[in-house]
Amino acid sequence: MAVKMRLTRKGEKKNALYRIVVSDSRSPRDGKFIEEIGTYDPNTDPSTFKIDEEKAKKWIANGAKPTEVVAKLLKLANIE
């Protein structure tokens, strides 16, 4: 099973909020996920995000691949 760390969209129309989740790569974007590890709000200036560092490191050690956006957020949080 290929596992990815990616964003799922929440919130209203034209006011998106995102959760950073670990999920099977075959599941849909807003579908079933394994674990939620953080949040991301692009609407604030500057954008805000919160990531559980321990969970993120655990999943990276177990082989989860982050998407491009999640990789940038992890880099900003000094994880990896």
C-alpha positions in Angstrom: 0.0 0.0 0.0 1.4 3.4 -1.0 0.9 6.0 1.7 1.0 9.7 1.1 0.9 12.8 3.3 -1.4 15.3 1.5 -4.1 18.0 2.0 -7.8 17.4 2.2 -10.1 20.4 1.6 -12.6 21.6 4.2 -14.4 24.9 4.7 -16.8 26.9 2.6 -16.9 27.8 -1.1 -14.1 30.3 -1.8 -12.9 30.0 1.8 -10.9 26.8 1.9 -9.2 25.3 4.9 -7.1 22.2 4.7 -6.2 19.3 6.9 -2.8 17.6 6.5 -3.5 13.9 6.5 -1.8 10.5 5.9 -3.8 8.4 3.5 -3.7 5.6 0.9 -2.6 7.1 -2.4 -5.6 5.4 -4.1 -8.3 7.0 -1.9 -10.0 10.2 -3.2 -8.7 13.7 -2.0 -11.5 14.2 0.6 -12.1 10.5 1.2 -11.0 8.1 3.9 -7.6 8.8 5.6 -5.5 7.0 8.1 -4.5 9.9 10.4 -4.7 13.6 10.6 -1.4 15.3 11.4 -2.1 19.0 11.0 -4.0 21.9 9.6 -3.2 24.6 7.0 -5.1 27.9 6.5 -4.0 29.8 3.3 -6.6 32.6 3.9 -4.6 34.4 6.6 -1.8 36.8 5.9 0.8 35.2 6.3 -0.6 31.7 5.8 -0.8 29.7 9.0 -0.2 26.0 9.6 0.1 23.6 12.5 1.8 20.2 12.2 2.3 17.5 14.9 6.0 17.0 14.5 6.1 13.6 16.2 3.4 12.1 14.0 5.0 13.6 10.8 8.4 12.1 11.6 6.8 8.8 12.5 5.1 8.6 9.1 8.1 9.7 7.1 10.2 7.0 8.9 7.5 4.5 7.9 7.8 5.4 4.3 5.0 8.0 3.7 5.7 10.3 0.8 4.6 13.9 1.1 3.1 15.8 -1.8 4.8 19.0 -3.1 2.7 21.4 -0.9 3.0 19.2 2.2 6.8 18.9 1.6 7.1 22.7 1.5 5.1 23.0 4.8 7.3 20.4 6.4 10.4 22.3 5.3 9.0 25.5 6.8 8.3 23.7 10.0 11.9 22.3 10.0 10.7 18.7 9.8 12.7 16.2 7.6 
